[in-house]
């Protein structure tokens, strides 16, 4: 039988990853405007886009959390 809901511990871990990825995305976006090296700027852009995709995936996982009444 496949479990559809997340345990409280799993949900807490996902929230921790959400926090980390939010900081990563914000830092990369902020640094894009500060750096002058084009290779580094491209790497920061790529990191920001990947972090945003990861955030969307993690948010989708949060939808599997049991609803609290």
DOGU-986952 format. One line per 5 residues: for each residue x, y, z of C-alpha. Coordinates in Angstrom, 2 decimals. Layout:
<recs>
X/Y/Z  ...
</recs>
This chain:
<recs>
0.00/0.00/0.00  1.37/3.41/-0.98  1.13/6.14/1.62  -0.42/9.31/0.16  0.26/11.67/3.06
3.51/12.95/4.51  4.47/12.38/8.10  5.03/15.46/10.29  8.78/14.80/10.22  8.83/14.65/6.41
6.84/17.88/6.22  9.29/19.59/8.58  12.22/18.46/6.41  10.51/19.79/3.29  9.98/23.14/5.02
13.68/23.24/5.90  14.56/22.58/2.26  12.10/25.30/1.19  13.86/27.76/3.49  17.28/26.79/2.14
16.21/27.03/-1.51  14.54/30.39/-0.87  17.80/31.76/0.52  19.74/30.25/-2.41  17.42/31.83/-4.99
17.45/35.22/-3.28  21.24/35.23/-2.93  21.81/34.26/-6.55  19.37/36.89/-7.80  20.97/39.57/-5.62
24.51/38.66/-6.70  23.56/38.77/-10.40  23.36/42.55/-10.19  26.70/42.89/-8.38  29.06/40.72/-10.43
30.67/41.87/-13.66  32.11/38.57/-14.91  29.72/37.22/-17.56  30.51/33.57/-16.83  29.76/34.03/-13.14
26.61/35.99/-13.96  25.41/33.16/-16.22  26.12/30.62/-13.48  24.15/32.69/-10.96  21.22/32.97/-13.40
21.26/29.22/-13.90  21.36/28.64/-10.13  18.46/31.03/-9.54  16.32/29.30/-12.20  17.11/25.86/-10.78
16.30/27.04/-7.25  12.93/28.36/-8.42  12.13/25.02/-10.08  13.16/23.20/-6.90  10.90/25.49/-4.85
7.95/24.65/-7.09  8.64/20.92/-6.73  8.89/21.19/-2.95  5.67/23.19/-2.78  3.96/20.42/-4.73
5.15/17.91/-2.14  3.66/20.07/0.62  0.24/19.55/-0.93  0.49/15.89/0.16  0.54/16.95/3.80
-2.50/16.02/5.85  -4.98/18.85/6.29  -5.36/20.23/9.81  -8.83/21.25/11.00
</recs>
